[in-house]
Structure formats: C-alpha cells, structure tokens
Amino acid sequence: MPLSEHEQRMLDQIERALYAEDPKFANTVRQTNPAVHYKRWIIKAGLGFVVGVVLLMTGLMLQSTVAQVAISVLGFLVMLSCFLWGASAWRRASGGGAEAAAAAAEPKQKRRGGNRPGMMNRFEERWRRRQEGEE
C-alpha cells in the first residue's frame, strides 16, 4: 500500500533529521539492501541442508540400529528445518512475503470473485423466485 502525501512528508522529514544527526549511520542504513540479508539466509540454509543429508547418509551406514535411526531422524529434521528456513528467506528476498500476507488477510469471498454470490445464495434466490412466481 503506498504512503499518503502526509506520511511521505513525515518520512522525508525523519530521513533529513537522521542525516543531520548521524550521517555515517544514515548512509550505512541507506546502502544496506534487505535482499542481501535474505540471500545470506538462503546460503546458510543450503549448507544446513547439505549437513542434514550427510547426517542422514551417515545414519544409514552405521551398524547399530538405535544410532542409525537416531542420526537418520536427526538428519531428516535438519534437512526439513533448513528447507523451510531457505524457502521463507527465498519468499522474502523475492518480495513475496508482503503480498502473501495481504492475500491471506483478505476475506475468501473477496478473493474468489468479488461480489459473486455463493452457491447457497444462488439456491436461496432461485427458491425465492419460484415461490413468488407460484403465488
């Protein structure tokens, strides 16, 4: 959602005050790209996923069944958590997080087709018309 003119002026005023108060910090903040942060998360999640695969394979090669199951399950959990972490970072880096949250917040009726009535509403309307036509 875009900012209103008043909000944009307030934001500009805050930025100017920040530059006047601490120009070094303001310059650092301005140059930092949030996508770089999420890309680091993706790389870390990928490395964690590889560690999970190694744990899973190590667990499968062990002779002891208790250790085999425990290490394999641990490897799978590491892989799963790193995959979810990486997928979340990927969505945020591509900018899909805000749109997905906004779409989830909308009512289902609105997403489906706007003012289009549901099936029960259509049935009730047909019933009402039939009753009025027979009277």
Summary of the structure (lengths in Angstrom):
residues: 135
radius of gyration: 27.3
end to end distance: 51.4
largest distance: 83.2
contacts: 306
relative contact order: 0.07
helix: 85%
strand: 0%
